[in-house]
Amino acid sequence: MKTLNRVSLIGHLGQTPEMRETDSGAKFLPASVATNLVVPQKEGEPKTYTEWHRVLFWNQLAELAVQMLKKGTPVFVEGRLRTYKKHDAEAGVDRWNTVIVATNFIVLSKREEQPEVPPEQVADAAEVPF
């Protein structure tokens, strides 16, 4: 049986992301995207629940994202889930983290608010590691 690991989000960036590099020189851009769920109440104002999602952009997609994304940017992100284990030496325990490895994104703001990016800089999802 085939399986599918796909995530699609529409939300807003929580902060302006900063480019980073791995020890081996691969570029990556960690970002946080907020999505909201609005639940009507029997009485009074609807209640809003905010969920924060950790997103990683890699290599060319990271270079493109750092040019186009800033705090508050409305964005559509496609990707896949990846869970990894990291040992917390201070606490002496293993911690599990789940992130969205982005394979594509679209800025949802008005065209005049978007920076101009040459077509040759558009990333190919095949270059996203793991």
Backbone bond lengths (Angstrom), bond angles and torsions (degrees), N, CA, C in turn:
res aa  C-N    CA-C-N  psi(-1)  N-CA   C-N-CA  omega(-1)  CA-C   N-CA-C  phi
1 M - - - 1.442 - - 1.528 109.57 -
2 K 1.301 117.04 134.31 1.459 121.41 176.66 1.521 109.53 -79.81
3 T 1.329 115.76 156.22 1.460 120.87 178.69 1.514 109.33 -124.46
4 L 1.323 115.73 169.15 1.460 121.35 -179.08 1.517 108.87 -139.83
5 N 1.314 116.68 129.19 1.456 123.01 176.61 1.521 106.20 -124.16
6 R 1.320 117.32 94.17 1.461 121.10 -175.93 1.534 109.38 -139.50
7 V 1.329 115.07 137.91 1.456 122.22 178.12 1.522 108.46 -128.45
8 S 1.320 116.57 137.66 1.468 122.60 173.29 1.522 107.92 -130.51
9 L 1.326 116.41 127.61 1.465 121.66 -179.67 1.522 110.28 -129.46
10 I 1.309 115.95 145.85 1.461 121.71 166.08 1.518 105.12 -125.71
11 G 1.322 116.08 120.38 1.454 120.40 -177.67 1.514 111.01 -162.26
12 H 1.321 115.33 -162.90 1.467 122.26 179.94 1.519 108.88 -122.47
13 L 1.333 116.35 143.27 1.454 120.97 176.59 1.525 110.05 -68.82
14 G 1.333 115.48 135.09 1.455 120.79 -178.20 1.511 113.41 -79.03
15 Q 1.315 117.19 -29.18 1.462 121.49 179.18 1.518 108.69 -156.47
16 T 1.311 116.28 161.92 1.458 119.72 177.78 1.525 108.15 -71.18
17 P 1.345 117.77 120.57 1.469 119.95 -176.62 1.524 112.23 -74.52
18 E 1.335 115.52 153.70 1.463 122.33 178.19 1.525 109.49 -120.84
19 M 1.336 115.22 133.35 1.469 121.93 -179.09 1.523 109.98 -65.97
20 R 1.330 115.74 142.57 1.459 122.67 176.63 1.521 108.50 -134.10
21 E 1.324 115.87 169.95 1.469 121.91 177.42 1.511 109.71 -133.50
22 T 1.332 114.98 145.17 1.463 119.73 173.71 1.525 108.01 -79.03
23 D 1.321 116.41 171.52 1.464 120.78 177.56 1.520 111.43 -60.63
24 S 1.335 116.53 -29.15 1.462 120.34 -179.62 1.531 113.06 -86.58
25 G 1.343 117.33 -0.75 1.457 120.59 175.44 1.519 115.94 97.86
26 A 1.326 118.54 0.43 1.474 120.85 177.49 1.524 109.30 -73.04
27 K 1.324 116.06 134.68 1.464 120.65 179.77 1.526 110.05 -87.47
28 F 1.336 114.96 138.81 1.455 119.15 175.03 1.522 109.64 -144.77
29 L 1.324 114.89 156.45 1.456 122.22 -176.55 1.524 108.32 -131.50
30 P 1.347 117.88 103.13 1.460 119.25 175.52 1.523 109.57 -80.25
31 A 1.323 115.90 139.12 1.466 120.53 -179.42 1.522 108.89 -142.86
32 S 1.315 115.70 161.31 1.458 121.12 174.52 1.527 108.15 -121.16
33 V 1.336 115.57 132.96 1.459 121.88 179.91 1.518 107.70 -120.44
34 A 1.328 116.28 130.67 1.459 122.21 179.60 1.522 110.37 -101.26
35 T 1.335 115.45 133.33 1.458 121.21 171.42 1.528 107.58 -119.44
36 N 1.318 116.34 152.00 1.465 121.31 -177.59 1.517 111.16 -121.14
37 L 1.313 115.73 143.53 1.455 123.39 172.05 1.522 106.56 -119.62
38 V 1.328 116.79 120.73 1.456 121.14 179.87 1.525 107.97 -102.97
39 V 1.340 116.02 121.32 1.457 121.82 -177.62 1.520 109.25 -112.96
40 P 1.349 117.82 119.95 1.464 120.10 177.89 1.532 109.98 -64.90
41 Q 1.312 116.29 144.61 1.456 122.55 177.71 1.522 108.98 -107.63
42 K 1.329 117.34 154.51 1.465 120.23 178.49 1.516 110.87 -60.50
43 E 1.305 114.90 -38.34 1.466 120.30 178.17 1.519 108.75 -134.09
44 G 1.306 115.83 141.45 1.455 120.42 176.13 1.513 114.03 87.63
45 E 1.320 114.10 -166.47 1.461 122.18 -177.08 1.527 111.28 -71.82
46 P 1.343 116.85 150.18 1.470 119.34 174.47 1.522 110.34 -63.93
47 K 1.330 116.94 152.07 1.456 122.19 179.56 1.524 108.40 -99.71
48 T 1.346 115.99 134.90 1.462 121.72 -179.86 1.524 110.01 -107.92
49 Y 1.331 115.68 129.56 1.458 122.40 176.49 1.529 107.61 -111.65
50 T 1.318 116.59 128.08 1.467 121.79 179.86 1.522 109.39 -105.52
51 E 1.314 115.57 131.22 1.462 122.50 176.73 1.526 107.60 -114.59
52 W 1.343 117.52 132.17 1.466 122.00 179.15 1.517 109.45 -102.94
53 H 1.317 116.50 134.32 1.461 123.12 -178.69 1.526 109.17 -120.05
54 R 1.327 116.29 132.24 1.465 121.00 176.30 1.518 108.09 -88.68
55 V 1.335 115.94 127.92 1.464 122.23 -177.28 1.523 108.41 -124.53
56 L 1.338 117.06 137.33 1.467 122.17 174.76 1.525 109.15 -116.53
57 F 1.316 115.43 126.61 1.464 122.55 172.54 1.526 105.84 -105.03
58 W 1.342 117.61 137.84 1.457 121.68 -177.19 1.521 112.20 -118.96
59 N 1.331 116.49 146.69 1.466 126.29 170.27 1.530 112.94 51.39
60 Q 1.345 118.38 -122.51 1.469 120.09 -176.02 1.517 111.95 -62.96
61 L 1.325 117.47 -35.94 1.462 120.14 178.19 1.529 109.87 -64.68
62 A 1.318 117.73 -35.50 1.465 122.21 176.89 1.525 110.50 -66.77
63 E 1.337 116.92 -42.00 1.465 120.56 179.01 1.530 111.20 -63.21
64 L 1.313 116.37 -38.79 1.458 121.01 177.56 1.529 110.70 -69.52
65 A 1.319 116.78 -44.19 1.465 121.36 -178.48 1.522 112.14 -63.19
66 V 1.325 117.98 -39.52 1.462 119.97 -178.14 1.531 111.20 -65.16
67 Q 1.335 116.85 -27.03 1.464 120.88 177.63 1.535 111.86 -77.65
68 M 1.327 116.67 -30.83 1.454 120.18 -169.71 1.523 115.48 -105.26
69 L 1.319 117.90 -18.96 1.455 120.48 -172.86 1.523 112.16 -107.28
70 K 1.315 115.52 136.40 1.455 121.56 174.24 1.523 107.96 -144.54
71 K 1.301 116.91 171.33 1.459 121.79 -178.02 1.531 110.02 -52.30
72 G 1.338 115.56 130.98 1.452 121.38 176.99 1.518 115.82 87.45
73 T 1.338 118.06 -7.76 1.465 121.18 -178.50 1.526 110.38 -61.92
74 P 1.339 118.02 126.54 1.461 119.19 172.59 1.525 108.83 -75.07
75 V 1.333 116.25 132.77 1.458 119.72 -172.05 1.529 111.08 -146.12
76 F 1.332 114.93 145.64 1.460 123.31 170.08 1.516 105.86 -104.04
77 V 1.332 117.54 127.06 1.467 122.07 -178.79 1.523 108.72 -124.48
78 E 1.333 115.53 132.35 1.459 122.00 171.93 1.521 107.71 -114.48
79 G 1.313 116.16 147.17 1.448 119.39 178.11 1.509 111.70 -179.13
80 R 1.341 114.62 -157.52 1.453 120.83 178.61 1.525 108.74 -138.56
81 L 1.318 115.78 154.76 1.455 120.78 179.03 1.515 110.53 -80.37
82 R 1.321 114.99 142.45 1.465 120.77 174.10 1.515 107.81 -139.90
83 T 1.319 116.26 127.08 1.457 122.23 178.56 1.522 108.11 -111.71
84 Y 1.317 115.44 134.59 1.461 119.40 -179.99 1.522 109.76 -139.33
85 K 1.327 114.30 157.80 1.459 121.50 -178.62 1.517 109.40 -104.86
86 K 1.324 115.55 137.63 1.457 121.58 176.39 1.529 107.10 -132.52
87 H 1.319 116.18 132.12 1.464 120.20 -179.34 1.521 110.27 -84.76
88 D 1.323 116.88 125.83 1.459 123.22 176.46 1.523 107.06 -92.26
89 A 1.331 116.31 101.43 1.466 121.40 -174.66 1.528 111.93 -65.38
90 E 1.342 117.25 -36.04 1.471 120.27 -179.04 1.522 111.34 -63.91
91 A 1.329 116.48 -46.79 1.462 120.82 -178.70 1.526 111.97 -85.83
92 G 1.343 116.69 -16.24 1.453 120.98 -179.40 1.520 113.96 70.96
93 V 1.337 115.99 28.43 1.466 120.18 -178.85 1.528 109.94 -130.83
94 D 1.327 114.67 159.82 1.459 120.32 173.87 1.522 109.24 -89.60
95 R 1.311 116.59 138.61 1.468 122.44 177.61 1.522 107.87 -117.59
96 W 1.325 115.86 137.41 1.461 122.23 179.08 1.513 108.86 -105.19
97 N 1.311 116.28 132.04 1.461 121.84 178.81 1.516 109.53 -124.53
98 T 1.323 116.45 139.05 1.456 121.44 175.55 1.522 107.79 -117.17
99 V 1.318 116.17 128.99 1.462 122.57 179.63 1.520 109.22 -128.53
100 I 1.305 114.87 164.16 1.455 121.30 172.83 1.518 106.81 -101.20
101 V 1.315 116.83 119.44 1.462 121.65 175.27 1.530 105.77 -88.36
102 A 1.322 116.36 109.74 1.466 121.34 -175.24 1.524 111.19 -70.35
103 T 1.331 115.38 137.89 1.460 121.33 173.81 1.527 110.65 -114.66
104 N 1.328 116.23 -13.82 1.463 121.37 -178.96 1.521 108.38 -165.55
105 F 1.328 116.88 153.23 1.457 120.14 172.07 1.524 109.02 -152.44
106 I 1.325 114.70 155.28 1.463 121.67 177.08 1.518 107.58 -134.76
107 V 1.334 116.67 127.06 1.461 121.04 175.00 1.526 106.91 -76.28
108 L 1.324 116.86 131.78 1.459 121.15 -174.17 1.524 114.02 -101.68
109 S 1.334 117.40 7.30 1.464 119.51 178.32 1.525 109.71 -78.18
110 K 1.322 115.66 171.10 1.455 120.85 179.61 1.526 110.53 -61.85
111 R 1.333 116.36 147.22 1.462 121.82 -176.22 1.540 111.91 -54.23
112 E 1.327 118.48 -40.29 1.465 119.34 -177.70 1.526 112.44 -69.26
113 E 1.349 117.04 -15.31 1.458 120.46 178.18 1.528 111.92 -91.23
114 Q 1.335 118.36 -9.89 1.457 122.37 -177.19 1.524 111.15 -89.86
115 P 1.332 117.31 140.34 1.459 119.31 174.92 1.528 110.08 -69.98
116 E 1.317 116.47 150.68 1.463 121.99 179.29 1.525 108.88 -81.03
117 V 1.331 117.16 124.67 1.459 122.36 -179.89 1.523 107.85 -121.88
118 P 1.332 117.76 122.92 1.464 120.43 179.32 1.528 111.49 -60.51
119 P 1.356 118.02 144.66 1.470 121.49 -178.27 1.522 114.09 -57.45
120 E 1.322 118.21 -29.71 1.465 119.83 -178.64 1.529 111.96 -69.70
121 Q 1.349 118.23 -12.62 1.459 121.11 179.08 1.515 112.63 -92.50
122 V 1.310 118.11 -4.12 1.465 120.15 179.39 1.516 108.26 -68.28
123 A 1.348 115.57 128.50 1.468 121.16 -172.56 1.522 111.83 -80.25
124 D 1.318 114.49 155.11 1.452 122.04 175.31 1.523 107.86 -102.48
125 A 1.322 117.11 125.50 1.467 121.62 -176.85 1.539 111.99 -59.72
126 A 1.310 118.60 -21.76 1.461 121.16 179.29 1.522 112.13 -65.15
127 E 1.324 117.85 -17.13 1.461 121.07 -178.79 1.528 113.13 -87.22
128 V 1.325 117.84 -1.48 1.467 120.88 -179.13 1.523 108.23 -76.67
129 P 1.349 117.45 124.93 1.473 119.44 -178.30 1.527 111.53 -71.81
130 F 1.297 114.87 160.78 1.453 126.93 -178.14 1.476 109.60 33.57
